[in-house]
Amino acid sequence: MIGRVALAFAFLAGLAQGQQPGDAGVEVGSEICTYGYIMDQFCLDQDFFIDAPDLKPLVVPFNHSLHCLLDVPQCIETPFHILQDPASEGANYTDGWVAEANDLLLQEGRTLGSATVGCTTCTSTDGDLKQGFRATVRGTVKSLDPPILTVTSVDDLDAGEMGCMPDGPEAADPAASSAPGTTDAPAATTDAPAATAAPSAAVSRSGGVVASVALLVFGIMV
């Protein structure tokens, strides 16, 4: 009985956070689902964005412009990372899986923006996303150390949404959904709450997931 309960709650945790390298049951060859903001290694290594040098990638990834992520050679030629949402109120984002190849992430990201909002390699003529590429990413685990994922599919998420849900993306706390991806980068330097609002959504997500799949726990227990 205890083993079944543990399995049930492990499953719920996986839905709430996406599957991460340290999760139980995740091993080389596993087919997993994760989600988060997409970040290039170049910006992570230098700890600022090329077009916004006063902003830090693990603090405000939702202010990362599509131009920086998808146009700039230094960025697109380094591996893309799928960041983990903050684990608690006020915490930073953390690194997660690293894509083995960027092609599917580049392809999806470039459908969301356009040249009119600064993304010169974007393929859409009316895409209006300027910053904050967030996505559900599925793939096969190639390595755990380092955590490398062979990406098989990418689906974009709106700001404040969490992915890997049985019935599609689920909205997080409405109070936090306006913080990521909706303000221009310069605004983040003067409006401190914009950089800290997103973590509050991450904290509230597990409660919404548990409520939506509570019957699953009962089914496993019996």
Buried (B, 14 or more C-beta within 10 A) or exposed (E): EEEEEEBBEEBBBBBBBBBBBEBEEBEEEBEBBBBBBBBBBBBBEEEEBBBBEEBBBBBBBBBBBBBBBBBBEEBBEBBBBBBBBBEEEEBBBBBBBBBBEBEBBBEBBBEBBBBEBBBEBBBBEEBEBBBBBBBBBBBBBBEEEEBBBEBEEBEBBBBBBBBBBEEEBBBBBEEBBBBBBBBEBEEBBEEEEBBBBBBBBBBBBBEBBBEBBEEBBEEBEE
